[in-house]
Amino acid sequence: MLQQKKPLKAIYLANDDADERMLFLSAMEELGLPVIAKAYEDGQELLNMLY
Protein backbone atom coordinates (compact mmCIF):
# COMPACT_ATOMS: atom_id res chain seq x y z
CA MET A 1 0.00 0.00 0.00
CA LEU A 2 1.23 3.50 -0.81
CA GLN A 3 2.06 5.69 2.15
CA GLN A 4 0.95 9.28 1.90
CA LYS A 5 3.39 11.88 3.14
CA LYS A 6 2.07 14.62 5.37
CA PRO A 7 2.16 17.95 3.56
CA LEU A 8 4.83 20.30 4.78
CA LYS A 9 3.82 23.27 6.87
CA ALA A 10 4.77 26.72 5.63
CA ILE A 11 6.02 29.62 7.73
CA TYR A 12 6.10 33.08 6.15
CA LEU A 13 7.90 36.09 7.62
CA ALA A 14 7.36 39.68 6.51
CA ASN A 15 10.14 41.89 7.84
CA ASP A 16 11.86 44.93 6.32
CA ASP A 17 15.20 44.16 8.03
CA ALA A 18 17.39 42.02 5.76
CA ASP A 19 19.56 40.82 8.66
CA GLU A 20 16.54 39.62 10.63
CA ARG A 21 15.20 37.79 7.57
CA MET A 22 18.56 36.07 7.15
CA LEU A 23 18.70 35.11 10.84
CA PHE A 24 15.16 33.74 10.70
CA LEU A 25 15.86 31.60 7.64
CA SER A 26 19.17 30.38 9.09
CA ALA A 27 17.53 29.43 12.39
CA MET A 28 14.74 27.56 10.63
CA GLU A 29 17.26 25.63 8.55
CA GLU A 30 19.37 24.82 11.61
CA LEU A 31 16.36 23.52 13.53
CA GLY A 32 15.73 20.99 10.77
CA LEU A 33 11.97 21.18 11.18
CA PRO A 34 9.78 19.70 8.43
CA VAL A 35 8.62 23.14 7.26
CA ILE A 36 9.07 25.45 4.33
CA ALA A 37 10.26 28.85 5.56
CA LYS A 38 10.09 31.94 3.35
CA ALA A 39 10.87 35.56 4.17
CA TYR A 40 9.63 38.69 2.41
CA GLU A 41 10.60 42.36 2.64
CA ASP A 42 7.13 43.52 3.64
CA GLY A 43 3.54 42.48 4.01
CA GLN A 44 2.63 43.65 0.52
CA GLU A 45 5.28 41.44 -1.06
CA LEU A 46 3.97 38.50 0.97
CA LEU A 47 0.36 39.19 -0.02
CA ASN A 48 1.38 39.47 -3.69
CA MET A 49 2.99 36.04 -3.44
CA LEU A 50 -0.08 34.51 -1.78
CA TYR A 51 -2.59 35.97 -4.24
WOJO-V746819 format. One record per run of one state. SS is the DSSP state (~ for helix, > for strand, _ for the rest). FROM is the first residue (numbers start at 1). TO is the last residue. Records with the same first field share a line. If there is no record, write none. Layout:
SS->FROM-TO / FROM-TO
This chain:
_->1-8 / 15-17 / 32-34 / 41-42 / 51-51
>->9-14 / 35-40
~->18-31 / 43-50
